[in-house]
Amino acid sequence: MRAPPRTADPPWWTLQRSDDCVLATAIHDGHGLRADLSAAMRLPEAERLREEDPHTGQAVSAVPTHIIACRSRFEVDLNRSREQAVYRTPEQCWGLDVWMQPPSDAMVEASLRLHRGYYTMLGALLDDVVATHGRFVLLDVHSYNHRRDGSDRDPMPQAQAPDINIGTFSMPRAQWDFVVDPLMEAIRGFDFNGRSLDVRGNVAFQGKGEQTRFVHERYPGTGCAIAFEFKKFYMDEWSGQADPAELAAMRGLVAYAADTCRELLRG
């Protein structure tokens, strides 16, 4: 009798391409794992989901050029350097006990292939965008928790947790003020299900991730990467349940942000 066919591991990412000077990414949206990592993982799925950025893939899906990661950050974190991209110890990932035993060097290397492949793909894509359009904006979309003490406990104070946090740490800010400042004003004016969102820069996060660093180092003067963090007001971060109306508004807002960046670059 033949053995049953091995189930394929989840894809690394999905890419939708258009001829555009603006793109959006959701590199922490993924929840998939390779089979060997899934078998070795102690961390319950619900806790893993809580530290991922669910539904950010939906948020970027209306931008004509977008990338959505399909694998979990607990397999490999695309927003960290290669040396820190695989969480081996609790100190690397919010004190969480991820593994029944630490992953072998071979398992880590298999995960790092994804990291290497992603940045090879991203570099080739952005090289082509620069060759065609001269400059680009990358909206690096994430989300963050604000009820870490529990769903029935008080959230983080609003002063420390804007609805949207814009991170610009690695950006040569003066070069891109003409994009970032009007973009933030435009987002504040967006009708988000009948309300305006609290949009501030470098409060909850500063945009220190690997992807924005990669863009600003490789494309000085031509590439602007904006870390775009939604507070998880659109979902229950403990149950994972999302509000469909909020998701639709997020998708509209990111598309509007992309349109605004496109006009600013061309204007």
C-alpha positions in Angstrom: 0.0 0.0 0.0 1.3 3.4 -0.9 1.9 5.9 1.9 -0.4 8.9 1.8 1.1 12.0 0.1 2.8 14.4 2.4 0.8 17.5 3.0 2.6 20.5 1.6 3.8 23.2 4.0 2.1 26.6 3.8 3.5 29.0 1.2 6.0 31.6 2.3 4.1 34.6 1.1 1.8 35.9 -1.6 2.7 38.8 -3.9 0.3 40.8 -6.0 2.2 43.1 -8.5 1.2 46.2 -10.3 3.2 48.9 -12.1 3.1 51.3 -9.1 5.4 53.5 -7.0 3.6 52.5 -3.8 3.4 49.1 -2.2 2.1 47.7 1.1 3.3 44.7 3.1 1.9 42.6 6.0 4.9 40.6 7.0 3.5 39.5 10.4 0.1 38.4 9.2 1.1 34.8 8.7 0.0 32.0 11.0 1.3 29.0 9.1 4.2 26.7 10.3 6.3 24.0 8.7 5.3 20.6 10.0 8.6 20.0 11.9 8.3 23.3 13.7 4.6 22.7 14.6 5.5 19.3 16.1 8.3 20.9 18.2 6.4 23.9 19.4 5.1 24.1 23.0 3.5 27.5 22.7 -0.3 27.1 22.3 -1.8 28.3 19.0 -3.9 31.0 20.7 -0.9 32.5 22.4 1.0 32.5 19.1 -1.9 34.2 17.3 -1.9 36.9 20.0 1.6 38.0 19.1 1.0 37.8 15.3 -0.7 40.6 13.4 -3.9 38.9 12.2 -6.0 40.6 9.5 -3.2 43.0 8.5 -3.2 41.0 5.2 -6.8 42.0 4.6 -5.8 45.6 5.4 -3.2 45.8 2.6 -5.2 43.8 0.1 -6.7 46.7 -1.8 -3.2 48.2 -2.6 -2.4 47.2 -6.1 1.1 46.0 -5.2 1.2 44.1 -1.9 3.0 41.3 -0.1 1.3 39.2 2.6 3.5 36.7 4.6 1.9 33.3 5.1 4.3 31.9 7.7 4.2 32.8 11.4 6.8 35.1 12.9 7.4 32.2 15.3 8.9 30.3 12.4 10.9 33.3 11.2 10.5 37.0 12.0 10.9 38.9 8.7 11.1 42.1 10.6 14.3 41.2 12.5 17.8 40.8 11.4 18.9 37.4 10.2 20.8 36.8 13.5 17.6 37.5 15.6 15.0 36.2 13.1 14.4 32.8 14.8 13.2 33.0 18.4 15.4 30.5 20.3 14.9 31.8 23.8 12.0 33.4 25.8 14.0 36.6 26.1 13.7 37.0 22.3 9.9 36.9 22.3 8.1 38.6 25.2 9.2 35.8 27.7 7.2 33.1 25.9 8.2 29.5 26.2 8.0 28.6 22.6 9.7 25.2 22.2 9.6 21.8 23.9 13.3 21.8 23.2 15.4 24.4 21.3 15.2 24.1 17.5 18.2 22.3 15.9 20.6 24.2 13.8 19.1 22.4 10.7 15.6 23.6 11.7 16.9 27.2 12.2 18.7 27.2 8.8 15.5 26.0 7.1 13.7 28.9 8.6 16.4 31.4 7.6 16.1 30.3 4.0 12.7 32.0 4.1 14.2 35.2 5.5 16.9 35.2 2.9 14.4 34.4 0.1 12.1 37.2 1.2 14.7 39.9 1.1 16.1 38.6 -2.2 12.6 38.9 -3.6 11.9 42.3 -2.0 15.2 43.7 -3.3 14.5 42.5 -6.9 11.0 44.0 -6.7 12.1 47.3 -5.4 15.0 47.5 -7.8 12.5 47.3 -10.6 10.2 49.9 -9.1 13.1 52.3 -8.7 14.2 51.7 -12.3 10.7 52.5 -13.5 9.4 55.2 -11.1 12.5 56.7 -9.6 11.1 56.7 -6.0 8.7 54.6 -4.0 6.9 54.4 -0.7 6.5 51.1 1.2 3.7 51.0 3.8 4.9 48.4 6.3 1.6 47.5 8.0 1.5 45.8 11.5 -0.7 45.7 14.6 0.0 45.8 18.3 -1.7 44.6 21.5 -3.1 47.1 24.0 -4.8 44.7 26.5 -2.0 42.6 27.7 -3.5 42.2 31.2 -6.6 40.5 29.8 -9.7 41.2 27.7 -11.6 42.2 30.8 -8.9 44.5 32.1 -8.2 48.1 31.4 -6.3 48.7 28.1 -3.2 50.8 27.8 -3.8 54.5 28.3 -4.6 56.2 25.1 -1.7 58.6 25.6 0.6 55.7 25.2 -1.4 53.8 22.5 -2.5 55.8 19.5 -5.0 54.1 17.1 -2.3 54.3 14.5 1.4 54.6 15.3 3.6 55.8 12.5 7.2 54.7 13.0 10.1 56.6 11.3 13.2 55.6 13.3 15.4 54.5 10.4 14.1 57.1 7.9 16.1 60.2 6.9 13.1 62.2 8.1 13.9 65.5 6.5 14.1 63.9 3.1 10.6 62.5 3.4 8.7 65.2 5.4 6.9 66.0 2.2 5.3 62.5 2.4 5.0 61.6 6.0 3.6 64.9 7.4 0.7 65.3 4.9 0.1 61.5 5.0 -0.5 61.6 8.8 -2.8 64.6 8.4 -4.8 62.8 5.6 -5.2 59.7 7.8 -6.4 61.8 10.7 -9.1 63.2 8.4 -10.2 59.8 7.1 -13.8 58.8 8.0 -13.2 55.6 9.8 -16.7 54.2 10.4 -17.9 57.7 11.4 -15.0 58.6 13.6 -11.5 60.0 13.3 -8.5 58.0 14.5 -5.7 59.1 16.8 -2.6 59.0 14.6 0.8 59.9 16.1 4.4 59.2 15.4 6.9 57.1 17.3 4.8 56.6 20.5 4.1 52.9 21.0 6.7 51.9 18.4 9.5 53.8 16.6 9.7 51.7 13.4 13.0 50.0 14.2 12.3 46.8 12.2 14.5 45.1 9.7 12.3 45.9 6.7 12.3 49.6 7.1 16.1 49.5 7.8 16.6 47.4 4.7 14.7 50.0 2.5 16.5 53.0 3.9 20.0 51.5 3.7 19.6 50.1 0.2 17.6 52.9 -1.4 18.9 56.2 0.1 16.9 59.1 -1.3 14.7 56.9 -3.4 12.9 54.6 -0.9 10.6 55.6 1.9 9.4 52.9 4.3 6.8 53.8 6.8 6.0 51.5 9.7 2.2 51.6 10.1 1.0 50.1 13.3 -2.7 49.6 14.0 -3.7 49.2 17.6 -5.8 46.0 17.8 -9.0 48.0 18.4 -10.5 46.1 15.4 -10.5 42.8 17.2 -10.4 41.0 20.5 -6.7 40.3 20.9 -7.4 37.5 23.3 -10.1 35.5 21.4 -8.9 36.5 17.9 -12.4 37.6 16.9 -12.4 40.6 14.6 -15.1 43.1 13.7 -15.9 42.9 10.0 -16.9 46.6 9.7 -13.6 47.6 11.3 -11.6 45.3 8.9 -13.4 46.9 5.9 -12.6 50.4 7.2 -8.9 49.4 7.7 -8.7 48.1 4.1 -10.2 51.4 2.9 -7.8 53.5 5.1 -4.7 51.7 3.8 -5.8 52.1 0.2 -6.5 55.8 0.9 -3.0 56.1 2.5 -1.5 54.5 -0.6 -3.4 56.8 -2.9 -2.2 59.8 -0.8 1.5 58.7 -1.0 1.2 58.2 -4.8 -0.1 61.7 -5.3 2.6 63.2 -3.0 5.4 61.4 -4.9 4.0 62.5 -8.3 3.2 66.0 -7.1 
